[in-house]
């Protein structure tokens, strides 16, 4: 994990590119919807998660390209690093970057869409963290799977998006409750669903990643 965080820090230009891409996506969506404040506030949760998803896909594709060129994963395998350990370090690093991105785009979402945190910042951070875990685990697995494939930039979203649909929908709903209020007390139920999705993703993907690295 420390090595992955070091790589992310050294390659922080990639994180800045993710941030710029997410902010530009939010800006374009606000122009597409128009100046209707009520509609903007209602659509804000979905647009935030769509921007985060597309930005993370950009980072995953770039990471897969770098790994394919440098054969870094193969080198770690030769050093007898367990596949599960390698997966957890890579996926946790990706989740951390995505959670930080979710926090940084919040002021822009508030300015463009009039989004409010009616349940408070801690509730928003909880949803962002759980949603990031849901995306980073399958993303890490499929990015490594597509690293050596031709047309990986096209293949990666085709394989990844169907797997992410349940987790992303739950994250959007939980974020909507944070931003628009929770009169029925549903927030923690959706967070529990997100946590369950994350647990399943991480368990299955860590096992499959280890199998992927076997000769």
N, C-alpha and C positions, 0 to 999 in steps of 0.2 A: 504493500500500500504506500509506504514512504517513497519507493522508487516511482510509482505512478504519479504521486503528487508532485515529486520533483520534475518529472517530465511535463506535467501540466503547467507548472510554474515557468519552466524554461520555454515552453511553447505557448506562453500566455497570449500571443498574437491570435491563436486559434480561439481562445475564449473571447477576446475582444471582437473577433469576427462573428462568433455566435451571438454576442450581445447586440452588435450592430444589425445583424440579420433579424433578430427577434424584434428590435425596436422598429425597424423599417416595416416588418410585417404588420405590427400593430398599427402603424401609421397608415399603411395602405388599406387595411380593413376599415379603419375609421372613415377614410375618404369614400370607400365603397358603400358604406351604410348611409352616410349622409349626416346632417346636423340634428337629427331627432334625438333628444337627450334620453327619453324613456327607452327607445329601442337600443341605443348604445349601451345603456346600463344593463339591459337584459342580456345582450349578446357578449358583454365583456368577459365573463368566465370562459366561454368557449373560445374566444379569440386569444385570450392569454395562453390557454393550453395548446392551441394550434400553433401559436408562435413558438412556444417552448419545444413542442414536438418537432417542428421543422428545423429549429436551430440545433437541437440535439442530433437530428439525423445528419445535418451538415458536419457536425463534429465527429460522429461515428464513421461517416464515409471518409473523411480526411484521415482519421486514425487508422482505418483499415488500409488506406493507400500507403501511409508511412510504414506500417508494419510489414506490408507486402514488399516494399522496397528494401527495408533494412533487415528483414527476416528476424525481427527481435523475438517473436514468440518461439520460433524454432531454437534460437539460442538459449532461451530460458528452459526449454524442454531438455536440451542437451545437458544443462546444469542440474537436471533432476528436480526442478521445481514442480511440485504437485499441481495438476491442472486446476483443482478446486481453489487452491491458494492464489494462483494466477488470475482466475476468474473473479474471485472476490476483490482482489486489489484493483483490477481494472474497472469492475462494475461500481465499486464504492467511489472510486475517483470520478467516474462519469456522473454518478448520482450527486456527489458533492458539487460539481460544477453546475449541474442543472438546477439544484436547489438554490445556489447563489444567483444564478440567472433569474430564477423565479422571483427572488427578492428584489433584484435590481430593476426588473421591468415594472414592478408595482407602481412607482410614482408616475411612470409614463401612462400606464393604464388608467390611473386616477385622473390624469390631466386630459387624456383623449376621450375617455368613456364616462367620466364622472363616477368611477367605481369607488365604493366605500367599503370599509371593513367593519360591518355591523357586529360581527362576532369577535373582532379584535385581531391584532397582528399575530398572536400566538396560534390562533386557529388557522389562519392563512398559512403560516409556516409549517404547521402540522400537515396540512393537505399537500403543500408543495413538496415536503420531504417524502411523504408516502407515494405521491404521484411520480416523483423522480426515481424512487426505488422500483416502481412498476415498469418504468420505461427503460431504465439503465440495464437491468438484468437481461431481458430479451435482446436489447440493442447490442450489448457486448457480445452475446452469443452469435447473433446473425452477422454482425460486422466481421467477426473472425471467420465465420463460415464463408462469407462472400469475399474475403480479402484476396484470394487467388483467382477469383472468377472473372471472366470477361464480362464487361458491362455491369460491374458491381454497383455503380451508382444508380442504375435502374433496378437491378435485382434486389438490392437491400430494402428499399421501401415496399416493394411488392411482397416480400416475405414478412417484413416486420409489421406493417400497419394492421393486417388482420389479427395478429396476435395481441396487439396493444389495444384494440377497440374496447374490451370490457374495462380495463384499468383507466383508460383515458376518459371514458364516459362517466365512470364513478368519480374521477377527479374533477371533471367539469361540474357535476351535480354538487359535490361537496363545496367547491369554490363558489358556486352560485348561492349556496346557503350562507357562506361567510359574507358575501358581498351584498346579498339582498335580504338577509334576515332568515331566521329559522323558527317560525311560529309553532310548528308541529314537533319540534325537538328531534329532527331527523339527522342532525349533523354527525353525531357519534356513530350512528348506524352506518352511514356512508363511509366514515373513516375506518370502521371495523371491516367493511367490505374491501376497502382499498388495502388495508393491512393484510387481509386474507389473500388477495390477488398477489401482493408483493411476496408473501411467503411462498406461495405456489410457484411463482416465476423464479424466485431465487433458488429454491430447492431443485426444481427441474433443470434450470439452465446451468447450475453449477455441475450437476451430474453429466449433462450432455456435453458441456465444455470439456470436461475431463476425458470423455470418450472421443471427442473431436481431435484431441491432441495425441491420442494413442496411434502408434504406427500401424 
